[in-house]
Amino acid sequence: MKKSEKAMKHIWTVILVSITALLMAQYEIPFGNIRHSSIDENGYIHLRWEDFSGGTLSQEFFYSANDAPWQSSTIQDISPGEKEALAPYIFGQKMRYRLHYSIEEMGETIAMMHSAYWDSETFPLSLNNLAYIGTDATGDSVTVYSPNLDLQETYMARSPDKLYFTLKNLSASYPVMNSFTSYNVYLCVIGNAASLIDSVGYAMIYSFNIPGLVSNGLYKIGYDSETQMPVFNRLGNIQSQVSGGALNLACNISDLTADPDFGAMPDALIMFGLTLKVDIDLTSLEPQLGLGDYSTFGFIIFQDNYYQVSQNTLPVCTFNSYNPSTGMLQIDYWDAEADFPLVNEAILPDGTILQFLPTTLDFSSPVTYTLQLPVIEVDSLVWRFSDNGFNIVQDVIHFVANQDSYLIPSALSCTMANPVYSFPVNINLKGLGNSPVSIKIYNIKGQKVAELNQPPTGNGELNIIWNGIASRNRLTSGVYFMKVENGKQSLTRKFVVVN
């Protein structure tokens, strides 16, 4: 086997191993359920996630407000398997955040990380606007060595239409021509698990126009097992620029997704740098390929995590149920900005504080919190929730014994759909005394927009079918408050209309 064939086989093995590592890593993502609070009293939002690695992997947290340079923040343990980082925030900003984990897979270092995102198509991006992938060792060439081919650092980012990749080598220069018959090739290899079955990879290639082989561009790279040589299929142009000692590359995502083997843009790709030296044999005019170096593999998760709100609205918390036979209490929590609660607790009469547990960590929808009450009897408790740690939503539940000696809630309570997606909506009131019932609806500015008055019911319960009409018009999307008054009893509920 010729030297170039051996080198090419080695190169293709590297590419296939990297894509295989991608497949394996999809089932071992070490973090999940990243979520945010609102701004606490010190001006920070809290970002939390589950650490599936057991704390054994190197991990970093980064944030960027309004496309400012990425900043890192200290990661803290909240509970076993749960991590937290803080980021300063001002209402109105668009703050992005991402995680970076370093993992050993198949003898190679893989960075499992969120992509950096960029809203415009600016090129090139500065290093502090990119996501750092990793640093490669010095002097670890495979078959040929040159400082120009010795890769050091790699970075990446994504905009709506482009993939960005930046690499730095030992020499901080990127010559593509060594002589009339010797050339350097710099690649950003792009691995898509969907194309592995066809032994296909993709690459942004920066080089000299080598006749019969390759020139600058975006390529699909196949492998001819008979000739043991690569097969290059050009998919489109790339942008390239050397600046600040780094080589910056970018390609159009549409050029990738137009290829049937690539398909739609996946949720994750693997990206890494690769360098080659190509020598042309003047006698046979055949290229002799030498593998210079390859960089840290980057398993890139395309999840654009960002927080952008103009103001905070407090969460809507409503009593769900209580099972006296099991002592299980449930409260429904919903937040318009999908903030998780920094406070979620119940306070017993003796001062004991118990923590609720969520049934899911997806706060884009209502979340039910559960609490297992102790065996000891309690006649009441206060439950408290807050998405920022200082503005508290709370209520009191009173318990009385019925004929079966069970505990049941007894106090003025209100049940209705929340959010309200369509009208009419059913409003169910319980715990009413023998007095008229007044229901007033206020908008978020505190202006009364509707009023519903009902005579005494005599049976402690009232069902109202409300058509949502306020001042002759149906309520539009927004946050509202409903105040119910019945004799000396009153309660206020916040609800959201989405239409």
N, C-alpha and C positions, 0 to 999 in steps of 0.2 A: 504494500500500500504506500502511495506517495506521501511525502511529508505534508503536503497541502490537504490531502484526503484525511490523514490522521487528525490534523488540526481542525478540519471542518467537522469531523465526527465528534471531536471533543466539544466544539462550539455548540453543535446541535444537541449534544447530551446536556450541556449546561442549560440550554433553553427549555428542553423537555423536563429536566429535573425541576426547574423553577416553576413551570406550570403545574407539575405534579404536586409540588409543595403548596401551590395555590389551592388545588383541590383539597388537599389534606387540611389546610389551615381553615377552610370554610367551616369545618365542623369543630374548630377549636378556637374560635374568636374569644380572646380572654376578657372582653368587657362587653357590657350590654346595659340597656335600659337607662341611657343617659337622660337626665331630666333637670329642670331648673325651678328655683323658687322665684318670688318677687324680690325687690330690693329690701334688704334688712335696714335697721336703723343706722348702720354705719356706712350705707351706700354700696353694699355688695349684694350680688345675687349668688346663691349657692347652687353649684352643679354637683349632682350625685350620680353614681353609676355602680353597677355590680361588678366586682372583680372576681372573675371566674378562675384566675390563675392562683388564687390562694396567697397573693402577695409575693410570689416567687419571681416575677418578671420585672425588669426595669420598665418604669412607666413615667410618662410626662403628660402634663395638661397645658394647653395653650389657648389664648383668647386674643381677639383683635376686634376693636370697635371702629366702625366706619372705615374699614380697610387700612387702619394704622398697622405698623409693624407688629408681628405676633409677639406676645409676651407670655412668659411661663408663670405658673402659679403653683404654690406648694400643695401637695396632695396629702390629705389626712385620712385616718381611719375613723369612720363613724360607728361601725359595728362590724362584726366578723363578715367579711365578704362585701362590705359596702365602703366606698371611697367618696371623698368630697374635696372640691377645690372651690375657692372664692374668686370672683372677678368683679372689679368695680364697674358700675353701670349708671348711666344717666338716661332718664326717660327720653325716648325718641331715637336713641342710637340703634344701629344695627350691629349687634355684637355676635361674632361667630366664635365657636369654641370647638376644640378637637382633642383627641387622645392619641398618644404614640406609645406603643409597647414594643419591646425588643424580645425576640424569641429565637431559640435555636431549633432548626428543623433540618433533618437530613444532613447534619454537619455544617450547615450554612446559617448565617444570621439573617433573619427576616424581621423587617419592621412591619408590624401590624398596626395600621394607623388610619385615621380619617384624612381624607384629602383636604388640602387648603382650597378655598373657593375664592373666586374673583369675579365681580359683576360685569366688568368691561372686558374688551378684547385687547387691552394694552400689551405690547410686546417690545422689549423683554420685560419681565417682572424683576424687581429687585429681590435679592435673596431673603430679605426679612418679610417679604410678602408670600414666600413659598413655604411649603411644608418640608422640613428637613427629613430625609429618609435615613441616612446613616453615613458613617465614615469607614472607609475600607483601609486595610493595612497597607503599609508602604513596602514596596519591593516584592510583592506577591505575584509576579507575572507567571503566566502559564507555560507558554512556549517561546515567547520572545520578550525582551525587555527594552523599554525606553521610558525616560521620565514623561514623555508625551503620552504614553499609553498607560501609565500607572495611575489608575483612578483613585481618588481620595473621597470627596464628598459628593452626595447627590441630593437633589431637591425636586419637588413636583408641585403642581397646582392644576386646578380646572376652572374654566370659565363656562358660560352657557354653551359656547361653540368650540372651545379649544382644549386640548391637553398640553400642559407645559412640562418640560423636563430640563433641569439644569445640572451639569456635571462639572466638577473641578478635578484637575489632574495635578501631578507633582510639579510639572514645569510651569503651570499657569499660562501655557500657550498651546495652540491646537493646530499645528501645521498639518496640511493634508498631503503634501508632496515632499518626500525626502530626496528624491532624485527623479530622473526621467523614467526610471523603471521601478520605483519604490514609493508606496503610498500608505497613508494612515487612514483608517476608517473609525469613526466614532458613532456608536449606536445607542439609542434608547430602545431597549427591547420591551415590547408590550405583550403580555401573556393573557389570553382569554381562555378560561376553562372550557367554553363551548367549542373552541376550535382544536382542542387537544386531540380529539378522536381522529382528526384529519392530519395530525402532525404538522400543524400550521402555526406559525408565530407571526408577529408584526413588529415593525421597527421604524423609528425615525432615524435616518442615516445622514451623517454629515461627512463628506469626503470630496475628493477630486473626481472629475468625470473620468472613470476608468473604463475605457472602451470594452464593450462586451461583458461588463460585470455590473457596475453600479455607479450611480451619481447621487447627488443630494435628492432626498425625497422621502415619502412615506411608502413602505413596502410591505406586502405580504410575502413571507419567506417560507417556502416549502423545502423539502429535502428529497433529492433523488437518490434512492437506495442503490441504484445500479451504478451511477457515476460517483455516488457519495459526495455530491457537490450541492450547494444551495441552489434553489430556483427562486429568483427574485421577480415579483410581479408588482410593478409600480402602481400605487393607488392614488397618489396625489402629491402636491408640493408640501414643503414644510417651510417654516420661518427659522432662520438661524442667525445667531450673532454672538461674537466673542466680545465680552466686556467685563471689566473688573476681574480678570483672571479666571473667568468662567465661560463655559460654552452653553448658550441658551438655545433650546429647541422648542418648537410648538407645531402641532398639526391640527387640522380640522377634524372634529369628532365625526362629522358627516361623511368624511372620506373613509373612516373606519367602518361605520355602520352601514355604508352602501355595499360593503363586501358581504356576500351571502354567508361565508364561513364565519364572519365575525358576528353578524346579527345586530340586534338592538344593544344599546349601551348597557352593560351589566351593572350590578350593584358593586362589583369589586373587580379589580385587575391586578396583575403583578407587573411592576415596572423596575428595570434595573439598567445600569450602564454597561456597555461592552466595548472593547477596543480591539482592532485587528491591524495587522501589518500585511500589506499585499505587495509581493514582489513579482514582477513580470519576467518570465524566462524569455529572453530575446530569440532563442533558438526555436522553441516550440510555441512561444507566445501564450503559454498557459500561466494562469495566476498561481502563485505559491502563497498560501494563507498561513499566517501565524497568529495565534491568539495571545493578545497582550494581557488584558485584565478584565475582570467583571466586578461590579460593585455590590453593595448590600442589596438583597432582594427587598423590594417594598410591596407588601400586600396592602393595596390601597382600597379603602372602603369609601364609596361615594355616597356619603350621607351629610348633607349640608345642614349642620347644626347651627342655628342662630336664634337670637332673642331680640325682638323689636316690638316694643309697646310704647304707647304715648302716655299711659297712666295705668295705675293699678286699680283693679276692682276686686273687692273682697270675695272670697269663695262663697258659694251657696252650699249650705250644709242643712240637711233635713233628716229627721228621724226616719229610719227605715223599718226596723222591727226589733222586737225583743222576744226571745224564747225562754219562758220561765223554767221550762224543764231542763234546759241546758245552760242557762245563764248567759246566752250569747246575745249581745247587743250590737246592732248594725246602724251606722250613720252613713248617708250618701253624701259624697263630697264632689263638687264640680267647680272649676275655676275657668273663667272666660279666657285667660291667657295661658291656660294649661300649666299653671304653677303648682308644684307639689307643696304640701303644708310643712312648714318648719315646726309648727305646734300641732299635735294631734293627741289629745289626752282627755282622760276623765278624772275628775277629782271627787273622791268619796267624802262623806261627812267628817270622817276622822282625819282628813288631810292626805290620805293615801292617793298617790298619782299613778294611774295606769295608762299605758300606751296602747292606742289602737293600732291595728295592722291592716295594710291595704290588701285587697284581693287581686289587684293588678298594679303595675307601675306605669301604665300608659295613661297619662293625665290629659290627653286630648279628648277624652270622653269621661263621663261621670265614673267615679271610683267609689266602691263600697268599702268602708272601713269597719272592721269587726273588733269586738272586745269581749273577752271571756271574763265575766264578773266573778269575784271570789265566792266561796261557799257561804260566807257570812252574809246575813241579811242586811240590806241597806234600804232606807226609806226614800233616798233621793241621791242624785249625783249631778254634777255639772260637767258637760262635755265642751271642749274648747278646740277650735281649729284656727290656724292663721297661716297665710302664705308668705308673710314677711316677718313674723316673729313678734310684732308689737300691735298690730291691729287685729283684735281678736273677735271671732264669731263664736258665740257661745249660747247655750240654753241649759235649762234645768229640766230633768226628768224626775217626777215624783212617782213612787211606787206604793201601791196599797195592796193588801191581801184580799183575794176574793174567797168565795166559799170553798174552793179547793186548796186554799192556803198557798196559791201561787202568787208571784209578783207580777203586776201588770202596770203599764204606764197610765197615769191619770193626770192630766193637765190639758189646758187648751192646746190643741195640735192642729196642724194644717198639712194636708197632702195634696200635691198637684204635680203634673208633669213639669220637669225642669231639666233642660231647656224646653221651651214651648216652640214646637216646630209648626203647629197649625192650630187654628181655632175652629170650633169651640173647644174649650178646655174644662175639665172637671175639677172643681175645688171642693175638697172634702174636709170638713171641720168636725173635730171631736172634742169632748170635754167641755161642752157649752153649758152655761147656767141658764136659768129661766129669765133672761134679759134679752133685749133686742141685740142683733148682731150688726156691727158696722164694719164694712170692708172698704178701705181707701187704697187707691193705686197711685204711686208717685213715680216720676221719672228720676233719672240719676241726678238731676239738678235740684231735686226736692220739691218740684212742682206737682200738685195733685192733678192727675189727668182723668181719673174715673172714681166713682163711688157706688158701692153696692150695699144697700141696707135691707135687712131681713128681720121679720118679727121673731119673737121667741119661739123656739121649736118645741120645748117641753120634753124632748127625749135625749138631749145632750149631743145630737149629731145633726149635721146639715150638709147636703150635697147641692152645689150650685153649678149649673152649666153656663159658663160665661162665654160670650161671643167675641170678647176682646175689643169691643167698641169703646173708645175713649174720645170724648168731644166730637162725636159723630163719625170718627174715623177709627179703623182698626189699628191696634198698636203695631208700630214698625219694629224692625230689629233693634235691639238695645237692652240695657239693663234697667230693671224696674224693681220697686219695693212695694210689698203689699202689707198694710197694717190692719190687723183684725182686732176689734174691741168688742168685748162681751162682758157687761157689768164691770167688775174690778179687774177682769182678766184682759190681757192684751198680748199680742205677739207680732213680730215683724219678720217677713220672709223676703229675701231677694230672689228674683227669678230673671231669666234671660229669654228674650224672644228672638228666634232665628227664622227669618222668612225671606 
